[in-house]
Amino acid sequence: MLKLGIALIVATAASGTLLSHRPLQNAAPALGQQDVEAAIRAVHAQMQRAAERLDAAALYAHVLDTATPPIIENGRLADTWAAALARTAQGLQGLTSLRYTYTRESITVLSPTAALWTGVGTSSATLADGRQIDAPFAETVVFVQRDGQWKVLHAHRSVPNR
């Protein structure tokens, strides 16, 4: 019985060691914190430009299509990538321009292949009838690196009550 207990402890320790040293699937060479931050800023800027061009498809090219819901917006969860894209595309209809101005942004590097972006700012939109709408927002975005590219795993955005 003692031998069985020792064997289980050794097997458990060995499997933990093997799991902790197993390479991550789709992992690229490890980047330093500054490299990750620079990469996240670049991808976020591409996403911002796509949104400001009112191009939902280009924006969602940066969002992973996974089995988990990717986006929460103002308390509404999009069940799928396609549903999130459709909701965003619908929201962009009727706009002639859109601009995001960030007053605060930060990146927390969680690992060489994962990072958390947080931002606060104001979005300004012009409607087709010429009306201007400005609204504050806050967002969090979880980025992961897949096949050498940084993609959005999950995002949460809200507009605070006035």
Buried (B, 14 or more C-beta within 10 A) or exposed (E): EEEEEEEEEEEEEEEEEEEEEEEEEEBBEEBEEEEBBEBBEEBBEBBBEBBBEBBBEBBBBBBBEBEEBBBBBEEEEBEBBEBBBBBBBEBBEEEEEBBBEEEEBEBBBEEBBBBBBBBBBEBBBBEEEEEEEEEEBBBBBBBBBBEEBBBBBBBBBBEEEE
